[in-house]
Amino acid sequence: MFSKYRKPSDASAKPKGDNVTSMPTKSEAPKPQADAPKASMRKPMPAKPALAGPADKDRKRKERMGELKLELHRQLLDNLNLAALENASESDLKAEIADISSEFLGDRGVVLNREDRTTLIRELYHEVKGLGPLEPLLQDESVNDILVNGPQQVFVERAGKLELSDITFKDEKHLMRIIDKIVSAVGRRVDESNPYVDARLADGSRFNAMVPPIAVDGSLVSIRKFKKDKLGIDDLVKFGAFTEEMAAYLQAAVACRLNVIVSGGTGSGKTTTLNALSSFISNNERILTIEDTAELQLQQTHVGRMESRPPNVEGKGEVSPRDCLKNALRMRPDRIIVGETRGEEVIDMLQAMNTGHDGSMTTIHANSARDGVSRLENMIAMAGIEMPMKAVRSQISSAVNLIVQASRLQDGSRRMTSITEITGMEGDVISMQEVFRFQRVGLTPDNRIIGHFTATGVRSHYAERFRLWGYDLPPSLFEPFAAE
């Protein structure tokens, strides 16, 4: 039976002299004030809310439950036939865990109520078959990202906002055991000699970890959850990521085989946008996808998926995105979709776009369409290929037709903030024109973005191509929209 703990009696007591105030003496009389200081023009920052810790009784109860779980987990490892767990059903395994737990608790003389016993069995099941404390977060559909900063801090992202969860690990060893469980399942390792690792969970979620001594305050873990139900164009329109007019334009652009780059920052929704745009591709085209972590879910019939691979322990066996891309060119693709272009594979990607594989798509990290073009130039330079800048820009301007800018705004919402066409070269400069944009107006008192999508009034450079392919977009589509 748990002992009843009391808070220390002097926890909230104040020193006797705290409430005693002394009257100023004559010599300490206040002096007349000088000119009052000017009022600050800075916006007052919200006071940081005090994080109320759990009551002492609850904290000690939680610690005791953690100790019981740790001891029971060791008991399970000693008693369970780990080789037979692969074929055991969830109900059978939970029943076996319940029997071993009851025997253990009876020997220790520990009595738990039904709720605590059920919670203990569920957490032990997650330790044996799942990822321990992270398992409830992986099963929570509202969680998009899981960020672990050491054993005592686990943050989650919901609706674009980060919040601290009540999930913790027992200690650093507990956290390292979960990390080893993940990476060993995919044939990789992480330790002092190799302190960081990328992996993919069984459900497709992206996993990254960095361990001490590189991670100073405990192991750092980042999990980008894989959604089984990908958001389609209709979903994104309904959520306000862009408008129906922009969707009609993008449908014409993808169906008419324009080469599209989706640009944006980390977590801005680039992969989601790319996945949604792929729904406009005809079902009779052969598509090859190249990714570091396979996330794209294309609905077409003829899709070949490739995933790059890091080197093994001996530093051999690496298959880079560029290797995959070179091989893809020999596999008779109609379109090539690269999950993210970040290095020397940009050369092969641009060449593919210029040599009959039109309609290809990829993503890059950039804050605007113009920055995206500059980033392409920088990646070509970093690849070690010596080309005159004018030749580089000419290659980009002839290969890329459309840049779609995705952004995560300060209120956590994700919007398609710009659609820009590349129209060619003017001298040594790549000429571009913005067709649609998100116009910000202001902020609500609760810091929600006020704004609307609008066309810029510029007629599409590819309007004639759209018409020849059977997508005769009305001129009104490119007229500025009135704010609602």
Residue pairs with C-beta under 8 A, 6 or more apart in sequence:
1 110
1 111
2 61
2 64
4 57
5 56
5 57
5 60
6 56
6 57
7 55
7 56
7 57
8 56
24 30
53 59
54 62
65 116
65 119
65 120
66 170
68 105
68 110
68 120
69 120
69 123
69 124
69 127
69 170
70 170
70 174
71 104
72 100
72 101
72 104
72 120
72 124
73 124
73 127
73 128
75 100
75 104
76 97
76 100
76 124
76 127
76 128
79 100
80 96
80 100
80 128
85 93
85 128
85 129
88 96
90 125
90 129
93 125
93 128
93 129
94 121
94 122
94 125
97 121
97 124
97 125
97 128
98 117
98 121
101 117
101 120
101 121
101 124
105 111
105 112
112 120
123 132
123 133
126 132
126 133
126 135
126 136
130 138
131 138
131 178
131 181
131 182
131 201
132 169
132 174
132 177
132 178
133 154
133 167
133 168
133 169
133 178
134 146
134 148
134 154
134 167
134 178
134 223
136 167
137 143
137 146
137 154
137 156
137 165
137 167
138 146
138 201
138 203
138 205
138 223
138 225
140 156
142 158
142 159
143 156
143 157
143 158
143 225
144 156
144 157
144 158
144 160
144 224
144 225
145 156
145 157
145 222
145 223
145 224
145 225
145 267
146 154
146 155
146 156
146 221
146 222
146 223
146 225
147 154
147 155
147 156
147 157
147 162
147 221
147 222
147 223
148 154
148 155
148 175
148 219
148 220
148 221
148 222
149 155
149 217
149 218
149 220
150 172
150 175
150 215
150 217
150 218
150 219
150 220
151 168
151 169
151 170
151 171
151 172
151 174
151 175
151 218
151 219
152 168
152 169
152 218
153 164
153 168
154 164
154 165
154 167
154 168
154 169
155 162
155 163
155 164
155 165
156 162
156 163
156 165
157 163
157 267
159 412
160 408
160 411
160 412
160 413
160 414
161 412
169 175
169 178
172 212
172 218
172 219
175 218
175 219
175 221
176 211
176 219
179 190
179 209
179 211
179 219
179 221
180 190
182 199
182 201
182 207
182 209
183 189
183 190
183 197
183 199
183 207
183 209
185 199
185 202
186 199
186 200
188 197
188 199
188 310
189 197
189 313
190 196
190 197
190 209
190 211
191 211
192 211
192 212
192 213
194 313
195 210
195 211
195 212
195 213
195 214
195 215
196 208
196 209
196 210
196 211
196 214
197 208
197 209
198 206
198 207
198 208
198 292
198 293
198 310
199 207
199 208
199 209
200 206
200 207
200 293
200 294
201 207
201 223
201 226
203 226
203 228
204 226
204 293
204 294
204 295
205 223
205 224
205 225
205 226
206 222
206 223
206 224
206 226
206 293
206 295
207 221
207 222
207 223
208 221
208 222
208 223
209 219
209 220
209 221
209 222
210 219
210 220
211 219
211 220
212 218
212 219
226 295
230 272
230 275
230 276
230 297
231 239
231 272
231 275
231 276
232 276
232 279
233 247
233 250
233 251
233 276
233 277
233 279
233 280
235 276
236 242
236 247
236 272
236 273
236 276
236 416
237 243
237 244
237 247
240 413
240 415
241 269
241 273
241 414
241 415
241 416
242 415
242 416
242 436
242 453
243 436
243 453
243 481
245 436
245 453
245 455
245 477
245 481
246 416
246 419
246 436
246 453
248 473
248 477
249 419
249 435
249 436
249 460
249 473
249 477
250 277
250 280
250 404
250 419
251 280
251 471
252 466
252 469
252 471
252 473
253 260
253 401
253 402
253 462
253 466
254 260
254 277
254 278
254 280
254 281
254 359
254 361
255 280
255 281
255 282
255 469
255 471
256 462
256 465
256 466
256 469
256 471
257 335
257 358
257 359
258 358
258 359
258 401
258 402
258 462
258 465
259 353
259 358
259 359
259 360
259 361
259 399
259 400
259 401
259 402
260 277
260 360
260 361
260 401
260 402
260 403
260 404
261 361
261 362
261 363
261 364
261 372
261 400
261 402
261 403
261 404
262 270
262 273
262 274
262 277
262 361
262 362
262 363
262 364
262 403
262 404
262 406
263 270
263 363
263 364
263 365
263 366
263 367
263 368
263 369
263 371
263 372
263 403
263 404
263 405
263 406
264 270
264 273
264 363
264 365
264 366
264 405
264 406
264 407
264 408
265 365
265 367
265 407
265 408
266 365
267 408
268 406
268 407
268 408
268 414
269 406
269 408
269 414
270 340
270 363
270 406
271 295
271 296
271 339
271 340
271 363
272 414
273 404
273 406
273 416
274 296
274 337
274 339
274 361
274 362
274 363
275 295
275 296
275 297
275 298
277 361
277 404
278 287
278 296
278 298
278 299
278 300
278 337
278 361
279 299
281 287
281 298
281 300
281 335
281 359
282 300
283 300
283 301
283 302
284 301
284 302
285 300
285 302
285 334
285 335
285 359
286 302
286 304
286 332
286 333
286 334
286 335
287 298
287 300
287 302
287 303
287 304
287 333
287 334
287 335
287 336
287 337
288 303
288 304
288 305
288 306
288 328
288 331
288 333
288 335
288 336
288 337
289 296
289 298
289 303
289 304
289 305
289 306
289 336
289 337
289 338
289 339
290 306
290 307
290 308
290 321
290 324
290 325
290 328
290 336
290 337
290 338
290 339
291 305
291 306
291 307
291 308
291 338
291 339
291 340
292 307
292 308
292 321
292 339
292 340
293 307
293 339
294 305
294 307
295 339
296 305
296 337
296 339
298 337
304 328
304 331
304 333
306 324
306 327
306 328
307 324
308 319
308 320
308 321
308 323
308 324
309 317
309 318
309 319
310 318
311 317
311 318
320 343
320 345
321 338
321 341
321 343
321 345
322 343
322 344
322 345
322 347
322 348
325 336
325 338
325 345
325 348
325 349
325 352
326 348
328 336
328 352
329 336
329 348
329 352
329 357
333 357
334 357
334 359
335 357
335 359
335 360
335 361
336 349
336 352
336 357
336 360
337 360
337 361
337 362
338 345
338 349
338 360
338 361
338 362
338 363
339 362
339 363
340 362
340 363
340 364
340 365
341 349
341 362
341 363
341 364
341 379
342 364
342 365
342 379
343 379
343 382
343 383
344 379
344 382
344 383
344 384
346 376
346 379
346 380
346 383
347 380
347 383
347 385
349 360
349 362
350 376
350 380
350 395
350 396
350 399
350 400
351 399
352 360
353 360
353 399
353 400
354 395
354 398
354 399
364 372
364 375
364 376
365 375
366 372
366 374
366 375
366 405
368 405
368 418
369 403
369 405
369 418
369 420
369 432
369 434
370 432
372 403
372 405
373 393
373 396
373 400
373 403
373 422
373 430
373 432
376 396
376 400
377 389
377 392
377 393
377 396
380 387
380 392
380 395
381 392
387 395
389 428
390 428
393 425
393 428
393 429
393 430
394 425
396 422
396 430
397 422
397 424
397 425
397 430
397 431
400 422
401 421
401 422
401 462
402 419
402 420
402 421
402 422
403 418
403 419
403 420
403 422
403 432
404 416
404 418
404 419
405 416
405 417
405 418
405 419
405 420
406 414
406 415
406 416
406 417
407 414
407 415
407 416
407 417
407 438
408 414
409 415
409 449
410 447
410 449
411 447
411 448
411 449
413 448
413 449
415 438
416 436
416 438
417 437
417 438
418 434
418 436
418 437
418 438
419 434
419 435
419 436
419 437
420 432
420 433
420 434
420 435
421 432
421 433
421 434
421 435
421 460
421 461
421 462
422 430
422 431
422 432
423 431
423 432
423 433
423 461
424 430
424 431
425 431
433 456
433 458
433 461
434 456
434 458
435 455
435 456
435 458
435 460
435 478
436 453
436 454
436 455
436 456
437 453
437 454
437 456
438 451
438 452
438 453
439 451
439 452
439 453
439 454
439 483
440 449
440 450
440 451
441 450
441 451
441 452
441 483
442 450
443 449
443 450
444 450
452 481
452 483
452 484
453 481
454 480
454 481
454 483
455 477
455 478
455 479
455 480
455 481
456 478
456 480
457 478
457 479
457 480
458 478
459 475
459 478
460 466
460 473
460 478
463 473
466 472
466 473
